[in-house]
Amino acid sequence: MQLNHAEKLEELLVNIKEKLDEEDTSKLELERCQRIIHRASTYSSNCKACGDYLLELESHLHDLYEKVEHGKEPNVKEHRSFVGNIVSHMQKEHKLVTKGYYMSVFISIGTGLGLVFGSLLFDQLALGLPIGFMLGIAIGAGLDEDAKKKGNVIQIFTSAKD
């Protein structure tokens, strides 16, 4: 049943895309919505909140379609906020991360530790900084790849296709 519901939502998204031009489609990040629908439908059997979000998303997309159908301008800020709430839930409850999440975290940690160890061990900040930076990149890239293999990466940007 949930798959059928997801298919209906994706069909509604296609109908909205047909009514909008490229710029509005990009502003509304409808590709992102499609990925969110897919993820939420897979989690909805075990997560009541995901099922509720799917129902709310259906209502939201119907309202959006009605606005577009009648030539009204869609409220981009409201739409992005609504979709952002769903993504936030998925990140918190289902431990999904964005692409490059671990890289950004560990570059910061590695840089900080590199400065500390550079000043303590080498008496040179400039020597510890690149070492910590490179360690942060290596650890972050490894964890990002591991998350990708486990399927824990949620694509939130429309330009990200992989």
C-alpha positions as CSV (number, residue, x, y, z in Angstrom):
1,M,0.0,0.0,0.0
2,Q,2.8,2.4,0.8
3,L,4.4,1.8,-2.5
4,N,1.2,2.7,-4.2
5,H,1.0,5.9,-2.1
6,A,4.5,6.8,-3.1
7,E,3.7,6.3,-6.7
8,K,0.7,8.6,-6.4
9,L,2.9,11.3,-4.9
10,E,5.6,10.9,-7.6
11,E,2.9,11.2,-10.2
12,L,1.6,14.4,-8.5
13,L,5.2,15.7,-8.6
14,V,5.4,15.0,-12.3
15,N,2.2,16.9,-12.9
16,I,3.5,19.9,-10.9
17,K,6.8,19.8,-12.9
18,E,4.8,19.9,-16.2
19,K,3.0,23.1,-15.1
20,L,6.2,24.9,-13.9
21,D,9.1,26.2,-15.8
22,E,12.7,25.2,-15.2
23,E,13.4,28.0,-12.8
24,D,10.5,27.4,-10.5
25,T,11.1,23.6,-10.6
26,S,14.7,24.3,-9.4
27,K,13.5,26.8,-6.7
28,L,11.1,24.2,-5.3
29,E,13.7,21.4,-5.4
30,L,11.2,18.9,-6.7
31,E,13.9,16.3,-7.4
32,R,14.7,16.5,-3.7
33,C,11.1,15.9,-2.9
34,Q,11.1,12.8,-5.1
35,R,14.1,11.4,-3.2
36,I,12.4,12.2,0.1
37,I,9.2,10.5,-1.0
38,H,11.2,7.4,-1.8
39,R,13.0,7.4,1.5
40,A,9.9,8.2,3.6
41,S,8.0,5.4,1.9
42,T,10.6,2.8,2.8
43,Y,10.7,3.9,6.4
44,S,6.9,4.4,6.8
45,S,6.1,0.8,7.7
46,N,8.4,1.0,10.8
47,C,8.1,4.7,11.6
48,K,4.8,6.4,12.3
49,A,6.3,9.9,11.8
50,C,7.4,9.0,8.3
51,G,3.9,7.8,7.4
52,D,2.4,11.0,8.9
53,Y,4.9,13.0,6.9
54,L,3.9,11.2,3.7
55,L,0.3,12.1,4.3
56,E,1.2,15.7,5.1
57,L,3.4,15.8,2.0
58,E,0.5,14.6,-0.1
59,S,-1.8,17.4,1.2
60,H,1.0,19.9,0.7
61,L,1.7,18.8,-2.9
62,H,-2.0,18.9,-3.7
63,D,-2.2,22.5,-2.4
64,L,0.9,23.3,-4.4
65,Y,-0.6,21.7,-7.5
66,E,-3.8,23.7,-7.1
67,K,-1.8,27.0,-6.8
68,V,0.2,26.2,-9.9
69,E,-3.0,25.0,-11.8
70,H,-4.6,28.4,-11.1
71,G,-1.6,30.4,-12.1
72,K,-0.6,31.4,-8.6
73,E,3.0,31.7,-7.5
74,P,4.0,28.8,-5.3
75,N,5.3,29.7,-1.8
76,V,9.0,28.6,-2.1
77,K,9.9,29.5,1.5
78,E,7.0,27.5,3.0
79,H,7.7,24.5,0.7
80,R,11.4,24.4,1.5
81,S,10.7,24.7,5.2
82,F,8.2,21.8,5.1
83,V,10.6,19.6,3.2
84,G,13.5,20.6,5.5
85,N,11.4,19.3,8.5
86,I,11.1,15.9,6.8
87,V,14.8,15.8,6.1
88,S,15.6,16.8,9.7
89,H,13.4,14.0,11.0
90,M,15.2,11.5,8.7
91,Q,18.6,12.7,9.8
92,K,17.7,12.5,13.5
93,E,15.6,9.4,13.7
94,H,17.0,7.2,10.9
95,K,20.6,8.3,11.2
96,L,20.8,9.5,7.6
97,V,23.6,11.9,6.8
98,T,24.1,14.3,3.9
99,K,26.8,13.7,1.3
100,G,30.1,14.9,2.6
101,Y,28.9,15.2,6.2
102,Y,31.7,13.3,7.8
103,M,34.3,15.0,5.7
104,S,33.2,18.4,6.9
105,V,33.1,17.3,10.5
106,F,36.5,15.6,10.5
107,I,38.3,18.3,8.6
108,S,37.4,20.7,11.4
109,I,38.4,18.2,14.1
110,G,41.6,17.3,12.3
111,T,42.6,20.9,11.8
112,G,42.0,21.7,15.4
113,L,44.0,18.7,16.6
114,G,46.7,19.4,14.1
115,L,47.2,22.9,15.5
116,V,47.4,21.6,19.0
117,F,49.8,18.8,18.2
118,G,51.8,21.0,15.8
119,S,52.4,23.5,18.6
120,L,53.1,20.9,21.3
121,L,55.1,18.3,19.4
122,F,56.8,20.3,16.6
123,D,56.7,23.8,18.0
124,Q,55.3,24.8,14.6
125,L,51.7,25.5,14.0
126,A,52.3,25.4,10.3
127,L,53.5,21.9,10.4
128,G,50.6,20.5,12.4
129,L,47.9,22.2,10.4
130,P,48.3,20.3,7.1
131,I,48.9,17.0,8.9
132,G,45.6,17.4,10.9
133,F,43.8,18.6,7.8
134,M,44.9,15.5,5.8
135,L,44.0,13.1,8.6
136,G,40.6,14.8,8.8
137,I,40.1,14.3,5.0
138,A,41.2,10.7,5.1
139,I,39.0,9.8,8.1
140,G,36.0,11.8,6.8
141,A,36.2,10.4,3.3
142,G,36.3,6.8,4.7
143,L,33.3,7.4,6.9
144,D,31.4,9.0,4.0
145,E,32.1,6.1,1.8
146,D,31.0,3.7,4.5
147,A,27.8,5.6,5.0
148,K,27.2,5.5,1.2
149,K,27.7,1.7,1.1
150,K,25.3,1.2,4.0
151,G,22.7,3.4,2.2
152,N,22.6,6.1,5.0
153,V,23.2,9.0,2.7
154,I,20.3,11.2,1.9
155,Q,20.8,13.4,-1.1
156,I,19.4,16.8,-0.3
157,F,20.7,18.9,-3.2
158,T,19.1,18.7,-6.7
159,S,22.5,18.9,-8.4
160,A,23.7,15.7,-6.6
161,K,22.9,12.8,-8.8
162,D,25.0,10.0,-7.4
